[in-house]
């Protein structure tokens, strides 16, 4: 557990601060468990960095590190375009000032390239993750959403059909339907290289960090 958590007492916190603390504690517990389970504790499958805190000292912005095999781009420009795999994926989570109200949804954005129909691959909203949090409600925890995104990365969960709630990235969704699924490319194991490192996608294409550093396959409704 991050020792900074011991500086707070949930009974002394109210409203938004109580929710921020609870979310932080759950996320930290999840990442601590992954570290304990990892063959290499310096490279757990899930870790986080706190990028911003509020006046009370509670996190309002996280950076999540996923270490798993996922598609980060595709080869060539003409079909059939084979997938390019990467093994380290970084995502930002911003909790707005009105979080956790109904219109204060957390914003999940990938900093690194991810090729998934429910994550924007390019454009002005590049990296945006579609989670339809409004439909999930304000009780959806950050920990559960982080795990949901992990399922995205592993292609255990995706929605590529041009039906509601509609893919976040139509180009990637088309690739999944017309190239990825027919060729079996979206069904991949999680075998990791001995020394997995980030692999940039050709088209635009850590250590487990703490806040003390300055830094079944499913068709889903998301």
N, C-alpha and C positions, 0 to 999 in steps of 0.2 A: 504493500500500500504506500501511496505517496505520503510522506510524513506531514506535509502541509495540511492535509485533511484534518489532522488532530488539533489544528488551531481553531476549529469551528465546532460548535455544539448546536445540533439541529433544534433543540428546545429553545435556544436563544435567537433563532432566526425566524423571520416572518415573511409571508407573501412570496414575492419573486425570489428573494434571497434563499428562502427555504427550498424552493423548487430547484434553483441553480445548484445548491449544495447537494441535494439528493441526486440530481443528474450526474454531477461530477463524481460522487461517491460510487454510483453504480458503474459508470464508465471505467473508473480507476480499478474497481474490483474485477471487472471483466478482463482488463488488460493485464492485471497482476496474475490472474489465473492463467492466461495464455503464456505469460512469461515462465511460470512455474512448469507448465506442460511442454514447453519448447525444448527440443534437443540442444538448441543453442540459445541460451537466455539473452544473449546480446542481439538476437534476431528473432524476436517472437512474431507470431503470425499477425498480431494486432498490438499497436502501441499508440500513444498520443503525446502531443505537446500542447501546452496552454500558450496561446498567442496573445490573449487579451483578458484583463480582469476588470471588474467594476470597482467602485469606490470601497466596497466592503472587502475586496480581495478575492471574490469568487469568479470563476471562469465564465467568460461570455463568448469566447472564440477558441476553438480547438483546431489542431491539425492532426488528422488521423493517418496513421501509416498502416497499410495492409501489405502483408507479405504473402502473396498467393499467385498462382498462375492465372493470367487473364489475357484477353485479347486487347492489344494497344493500338492496332492499326491493321492495314492489309497491304499485301504486296501488289505491285504493278498498278495499272490504271484500267486494264481491260479484264473482263471476266474470263475465266474464273480467278478471283483474287484470293490467294491463300492468306490466312490470318498470320499476324506477327504477334508473338507472345512476349509479355513482360512479367516481372516478378515483384516489383515494388511500386505501390500506387499510393499517392498522397491526396488527401481530401480535406478541405476546409469546412468547418461548421461554424456558422455565425448565429448567435442567439440575439435577435433584435431587442431593443429597449422595451417593447411591449410583449415580449415572450414571458409567460406562456398563454397569452390571450388567443382568442379564435382567429384574429388577424395578425398574430405575431409569430408566424411559423418560422422555425429554424431554417436556415439556408444552407444546403449541402452543395458544395462545388468542388469538383476534382481539379487539382493543380497540375497533375500529370495526365497524359493522354490515356483515355479509356475508350474502347470501341464496343459500345453496347447500345441497343436501341432505346434504352430509357435514360441515357446520359448524353448530353449534347456534345458532339465531337468537335464542332467548329462553329465559327460565327461569333457574334457579340455576346452570346450567353454560353460560350464554350465551357464545358465542364459541369453545367447545371444538371443536378440529379432530380429526376421526376419521382416523387414519392407519394403524391396526392395526400399530403398530410392533413389537409382540410377534411377529407373523408374519414381519416383515421381518428381525428379529434385531438384536442389539446392534451389528452392523457397519454398519447404516444410518447414513450420514453426515448431519450437520445441513444441509450444503450441498444434498444430494440431496433431503432432505425439504422444504427451502425452495423448491426448484424444483418439487417435486410440488404444493405448495400454490399456486404460481403457475399451474399448469395447472388447478387447481380454480377459481381466480378467473376465468380466461378461459373456463371451461366446456369446456375440452378434455378434462377428466376428471371424471367424476361417477358415482355409483351411486344411482339413484333408485328402483329396483325394491324391493319389499318382500320381498327374499330376502337370504340371508347374503351379506355381513356386515351387512346392514341399514343404512339411512340413519341418520345422526346426528340429523337433524331430519325427522320424519315429515310435518309440515305442509308444509315446503318441498318434500320429495320428491313429495308429492301434487300440489303446484302444477306441478312440473316435468313429471310424467306427464300431467296432465289439462289444463293450460293452457299451460305453457311450450313443451313439445315440439310439440303440435298446432298452435300458432300460430307456430312457428319462432322464439320469443323467446330460446331458449338458444343459438341460432346467431347470434353477432354478431361483427362485425369489431373490430379493435383500433385503429380510427381515434380519435385523441385530440384533444380541443379544443386550440386554440392555447395557452390558459392553464388547463389542467385543474386543478380544485380539488375538495376533498372535497364530496360532495353528500349530505346526510343523508337517510336513508330516512324516509318519512312515518309509518311504523308503528314507533315506538321508535327510531327511524326509524320543500421542505426541502432544503431543502438536504440533500445527502448528509452524514449525520452521522458522527462518529467517537466513539470511546470517551473522547476527551479532553474532550468536552463534558459538563457535569454531566448532570449529566444528559446425417386421421386421427382425431377425436372418439372417445372410448373409454368403454365401459362397463367399470368396473374392480372389482377386489376390493380394498377398502381396510381 
